[in-house]
Amino acid sequence: METISFVRLEKVSEEIAKTFTRWESDLELIPLSRPNRSQEDLKKVEVVTVEALEHRLERNTIFLIYSGSKLVGEINYQIDPPQLFKKVRGTAWVGITIGEKEARGKGIGSQAMQFLEKEILAAGLKRIELGVFEFNKPAIALYRKMGYVEIGRIADFTFWNGRMWQDIRMEKFPGV
C-alpha cells in the first residue's frame, strides 16, 4: 500500500483547480458531497476556478491527501462557520472528499480524519462538528467508530434516489 501523506494547500494551481472540478463534477460524489434540492441539481457540474479555490482558502484550512505521489482527496476545516448546528465558539467544521475512486474504501478517510483532528487540536480548537447525509452509511459508521456522536438532524436537507433525506449532525471533543 502506498504511503498516505497530507500537504497543506497554500498556493492554488490550475492543475489543483482542475482536479477539484473533476471531483465536484463526479456523479458518484455529488450526492455525498453537497446538498441537492432536486434530480436536476444532481447533474449540475461545478467548475472550480483558481480564484474560487483561493476564496475557499480564505475561510478554510485545506490539506491535500496524497497516496504516494498521486493526489487522491482533500480534507478541510472552518472555524465557527454559520452552518453549525450547535453555535459553540471554537468549533471546527470538517469536510472530506476522497476524490479518486481507487482510493475509496481503503482506510484513507480514517487516516485523514485522525490527521485533521490533531491539526484542529494544535490550532487550539476543542470541538469538531460535521454533517453527513443519512444515506451515507459507510461515513456514518466511520464517524461513530472514531467517537463522533449524533447531536441532531435536519429534515429534508438533500435529494437523492428519488426522495429527500436528513442531514445528521455529529460532534466530537478530540483529546478529551
C-alpha positions in Angstrom: 0.0 0.0 0.0 1.2 3.5 -0.9 2.2 5.9 1.9 -0.5 8.4 2.7 0.6 12.0 3.2 -1.1 15.3 3.9 0.0 18.6 2.5 -1.5 22.0 3.5 -2.8 23.8 0.4 -1.1 27.2 0.4 -0.9 28.1 -3.3 -3.6 27.1 -5.7 -2.5 26.0 -9.2 -4.6 25.4 -12.3 -3.9 21.7 -12.0 -5.3 21.5 -8.5 -8.4 23.6 -9.5 -9.0 21.1 -12.4 -8.7 18.2 -10.1 -11.2 19.7 -7.7 -13.5 20.4 -10.6 -13.3 16.7 -11.6 -14.2 15.6 -8.1 -17.0 18.1 -7.7 -18.5 17.0 -11.0 -18.2 13.3 -10.3 -21.7 11.9 -10.4 -20.9 9.3 -7.7 -19.6 12.0 -5.4 -22.2 14.8 -5.9 -24.9 13.1 -3.8 -22.4 12.7 -0.9 -20.6 16.0 -1.0 -23.2 18.7 -1.4 -26.9 19.2 -0.6 -29.1 18.9 -3.7 -32.7 20.1 -3.9 -33.8 18.0 -6.9 -32.8 15.4 -9.5 -31.6 18.3 -11.8 -29.2 19.5 -9.0 -27.5 16.1 -9.0 -26.5 16.7 -12.6 -25.0 20.2 -12.1 -21.3 20.4 -12.9 -19.2 22.5 -10.6 -16.3 24.3 -12.2 -13.7 25.2 -9.6 -11.5 28.1 -10.7 -8.2 29.1 -9.2 -10.0 32.2 -7.9 -12.8 30.2 -6.3 -10.4 27.9 -4.6 -8.3 30.9 -3.4 -11.6 32.3 -1.9 -12.2 29.0 -0.2 -8.7 29.2 1.3 -9.7 32.5 3.0 -12.2 30.7 5.2 -10.9 27.1 5.2 -7.8 25.3 6.1 -7.3 22.7 3.4 -5.0 19.7 3.2 -4.4 17.7 0.1 -4.4 13.9 0.5 -1.7 12.0 -1.4 -1.3 8.3 -1.9 2.3 8.0 -2.9 2.7 10.9 -5.3 -0.9 10.9 -6.5 -3.4 13.5 -5.3 -6.5 11.4 -4.2 -8.5 13.8 -2.0 -8.8 16.7 0.3 -9.8 17.4 3.9 -10.6 20.8 5.4 -11.9 22.7 8.3 -13.6 26.0 9.0 -13.7 27.8 12.4 -17.2 28.8 13.7 -19.0 28.8 10.3 -22.7 29.7 10.1 -23.9 26.2 9.3 -23.0 24.8 12.8 -25.9 23.0 14.5 -24.6 24.0 17.9 -23.2 27.5 18.0 -20.2 26.8 20.2 -17.3 29.2 19.8 -14.0 27.5 18.9 -15.7 24.8 16.8 -14.1 23.3 13.7 -16.5 22.2 10.9 -14.8 19.5 8.9 -15.3 18.2 5.3 -13.6 15.4 3.5 -13.5 14.2 -0.1 -11.8 11.1 -1.3 -12.0 12.1 -4.9 -10.2 9.2 -6.7 -12.4 6.1 -6.9 -9.5 3.7 -6.5 -8.6 5.4 -3.1 -12.1 4.9 -1.6 -12.7 2.1 1.0 -9.0 1.7 1.8 -8.9 3.5 5.2 -7.6 6.8 3.8 -10.6 8.7 5.2 -9.9 7.3 8.6 -6.3 8.3 8.4 -7.3 11.8 7.1 -9.8 12.4 9.9 -7.1 11.3 12.5 -4.6 13.7 11.0 -7.2 16.6 10.8 -8.2 16.1 14.5 -4.5 16.5 15.5 -4.3 19.7 13.4 -7.5 21.1 14.9 -6.2 20.4 18.5 -2.9 22.0 17.6 -4.9 25.1 16.4 -6.4 25.3 19.9 -9.9 24.2 19.0 -11.7 21.9 21.4 -14.8 20.8 19.4 -15.5 19.3 16.0 -18.8 19.2 14.2 -19.7 17.7 10.9 -22.8 16.9 8.8 -23.4 13.6 6.9 -26.3 12.7 4.8 -28.4 9.9 6.4 -28.0 7.5 3.3 -24.1 7.7 3.6 -23.9 4.6 5.9 -20.2 4.0 5.4 -19.3 7.5 6.5 -21.7 7.4 9.5 -20.1 4.1 10.6 -16.6 5.6 10.3 -17.5 8.7 12.3 -19.2 6.6 15.0 -16.2 4.3 15.2 -14.0 7.4 15.6 -16.1 8.7 18.6 -18.4 11.2 16.9 -21.9 11.3 18.4 -25.2 12.5 16.8 -26.4 15.8 18.1 -29.3 16.5 15.7 -30.9 16.1 12.3 -32.1 18.5 9.7 -35.1 17.2 7.8 -35.5 17.4 4.0 -31.9 18.5 3.6 -30.8 16.8 0.4 -32.4 15.0 -2.6 -31.1 11.6 -3.7 -32.5 8.4 -5.1 -36.0 9.8 -5.6 -36.6 11.5 -2.2 -35.4 14.0 0.4 -33.0 12.9 3.2 -31.9 14.2 6.5 -28.5 15.7 7.4 -27.2 14.1 10.5 -25.0 16.4 12.6 -22.3 14.9 14.7 -19.8 16.2 17.2 -16.6 15.2 19.0 -14.3 16.7 21.6 -10.9 15.4 20.5 -8.3 14.9 23.2 -11.0 14.6 25.9 
